């Protein structure tokens, strides 16, 4: 879906922030090591991670894959302006893009365009297939920028404890 809804989350205390920061750095850290790093027992750490998942703070743990090493080294960012701006059209576009394995990410954006796609393809022919499909699924215009390389790699989301989080939860 192309909507951005703000959902209130629970207040994060200093230990929550430490848990999330450690998991952002190393998502596969063993629970015993995580517990030691944040100063909790392993059982309390498991409960805390479970609560952070249930609250939607932690949305998943994923491996980062180098697209070049798996044959999808041509990357592009594509700004898309949609033909229609009603909810049904936006939903149809989102569902169609979700079915395209070359589209790594799609974000609703503000400005002259509506959606930003991050595409990884094996080569120009595969990228062209994605670009040719866009008008069929509701794109009026697409502006493509080839990714040449990173300036800054993805970094962890900055965290700070909520001043209203009160006592530390265990």
C-alpha positions as CSV (number, residue, x, y, z in Angstrom):
1,X,0.0,0.0,0.0
2,X,1.2,3.5,-0.7
3,X,-0.1,5.1,2.4
4,X,2.1,6.3,5.3
5,X,0.4,5.9,8.6
6,X,2.0,7.1,11.8
7,X,1.5,4.4,14.4
8,X,2.4,5.3,18.0
9,X,4.9,2.9,19.5
10,X,5.7,2.1,23.0
11,X,8.3,4.3,24.7
12,X,11.8,3.0,24.4
13,X,14.0,2.9,27.4
14,X,17.8,2.8,27.4
15,X,17.9,-1.0,27.4
16,X,15.4,-1.2,24.5
17,X,17.6,1.2,22.5
18,X,20.7,-1.0,23.3
19,X,18.9,-4.2,22.2
20,X,17.7,-2.6,18.9
21,X,21.1,-1.0,18.3
22,X,22.9,-4.4,18.8
23,X,20.4,-6.1,16.5
24,X,20.8,-3.5,13.8
25,X,24.6,-4.0,14.0
26,X,24.4,-7.8,14.0
27,X,21.0,-9.3,13.4
28,X,22.1,-12.9,14.0
29,X,23.8,-12.2,17.4
30,X,23.1,-15.1,19.7
31,X,20.7,-14.3,22.5
32,X,23.3,-15.0,25.2
33,X,25.7,-12.5,23.7
34,X,22.9,-10.0,23.3
35,X,22.0,-10.4,26.9
36,X,25.6,-9.9,28.0
37,X,25.9,-6.8,25.8
38,X,22.8,-5.1,27.2
39,X,23.2,-6.3,30.8
40,X,20.1,-8.5,31.1
41,X,19.6,-12.2,31.7
42,X,19.0,-14.3,28.5
43,X,15.4,-14.9,29.5
44,X,14.7,-11.2,30.1
45,X,16.4,-10.4,26.8
46,X,14.2,-12.9,24.9
47,X,11.1,-11.3,26.5
48,X,12.3,-7.8,25.6
49,X,13.0,-8.8,21.9
50,X,9.6,-10.4,21.7
51,X,7.9,-7.3,23.1
52,X,9.9,-5.1,20.6
53,X,8.7,-7.3,17.8
54,X,5.1,-7.3,19.0
55,X,5.2,-3.5,19.3
56,X,6.5,-3.3,15.7
57,X,9.8,-1.7,16.7
58,X,11.7,-4.6,15.3
59,X,10.1,-5.6,12.0
60,X,12.5,-8.4,11.0
61,X,16.0,-9.5,10.8
62,X,17.4,-9.9,7.2
63,X,20.7,-10.8,5.5
64,X,22.1,-8.1,3.3
65,X,22.9,-9.6,-0.1
66,X,25.3,-8.0,-2.6
67,X,23.2,-7.8,-5.8
68,X,26.4,-8.0,-8.0
69,X,27.3,-11.4,-6.5
70,X,23.9,-12.8,-7.3
71,X,23.7,-11.6,-10.9
72,X,21.6,-8.4,-10.3
73,X,24.4,-5.9,-10.5
74,X,22.6,-3.2,-12.6
75,X,20.8,-1.1,-10.1
76,X,18.6,1.9,-10.8
77,X,16.3,4.3,-9.0
78,X,13.1,5.0,-10.9
79,X,10.8,8.0,-10.0
80,X,7.3,7.2,-11.1
81,X,4.4,9.6,-11.6
82,X,1.1,7.7,-11.5
83,X,-1.8,8.2,-14.1
84,X,-4.4,8.2,-11.4
85,X,-4.2,9.2,-7.7
86,X,-7.3,7.5,-6.3
87,X,-6.8,4.8,-3.7
88,X,-7.8,1.9,-5.9
89,X,-5.2,2.9,-8.6
90,X,-2.5,3.3,-6.1
91,X,-3.3,-0.1,-4.6
92,X,-3.3,-1.8,-8.0
93,X,0.1,-0.2,-8.7
94,X,1.5,-1.3,-5.3
95,X,0.3,-4.9,-5.8
96,X,1.8,-5.1,-9.3
97,X,5.1,-3.7,-8.2
98,X,5.1,-6.2,-5.3
99,X,5.0,-9.0,-7.8
100,X,8.2,-7.7,-9.6
101,X,11.2,-9.4,-8.1
102,X,13.6,-6.9,-9.6
103,X,11.9,-4.1,-7.5
104,X,13.8,-4.2,-4.2
105,X,11.9,-1.4,-2.6
106,X,9.1,1.0,-3.5
107,X,8.4,4.1,-1.5
108,X,5.6,6.7,-1.8
109,X,7.3,10.2,-2.1
110,X,6.2,13.8,-2.2
111,X,6.8,16.2,-5.0
112,X,6.2,15.9,-8.8
113,X,6.5,12.1,-8.6
114,X,4.5,9.6,-6.6
115,X,6.7,6.5,-6.1
116,X,10.5,5.8,-5.9
117,X,11.5,2.3,-7.0
118,X,14.9,0.7,-6.3
119,X,15.4,-1.8,-9.0
120,X,18.1,-4.5,-9.3
121,X,18.5,-6.2,-12.7
122,X,20.8,-8.6,-14.4
123,X,21.4,-6.2,-17.2
124,X,19.9,-3.5,-19.4
125,X,17.4,-5.9,-21.0
126,X,15.9,-6.9,-17.7
127,X,15.8,-3.2,-16.5
128,X,14.0,-2.3,-19.8
129,X,11.4,-5.1,-19.1
130,X,10.6,-3.4,-15.7
131,X,10.4,0.0,-17.3
132,X,8.2,-1.2,-20.1
133,X,5.8,-2.8,-17.6
134,X,5.3,0.5,-15.6
135,X,2.8,2.1,-18.0
136,X,0.7,-1.1,-18.1
137,X,0.3,-0.9,-14.3
138,X,-0.6,2.8,-14.0
139,X,2.6,4.9,-14.5
140,X,2.2,8.0,-16.5
141,X,5.9,8.9,-16.4
142,X,9.1,7.2,-15.2
143,X,12.5,8.8,-14.7
144,X,15.4,6.4,-14.4
145,X,18.7,7.0,-12.7
146,X,21.4,4.4,-12.8
147,X,23.1,3.7,-9.4
148,X,26.8,4.1,-9.9
149,X,27.9,3.1,-6.4
150,X,27.4,3.9,-2.7
151,X,28.3,7.3,-1.2
152,X,27.1,6.1,2.2
153,X,26.1,2.6,3.0
154,X,22.8,1.9,4.9
155,X,23.3,2.9,8.5
156,X,21.3,1.9,11.6
157,X,18.3,4.0,12.5
158,X,19.3,6.5,15.2
159,X,17.8,5.7,18.6
160,X,17.4,7.6,21.9
161,X,15.5,6.6,25.0
162,X,12.2,8.3,25.4
163,X,12.3,10.8,28.3
164,X,8.9,9.5,29.3
165,X,9.8,5.9,29.4
166,X,10.0,5.8,33.1
167,X,11.6,2.9,34.9
168,X,13.7,0.4,33.0
169,X,11.6,-2.7,32.1
170,X,13.1,-6.1,32.5
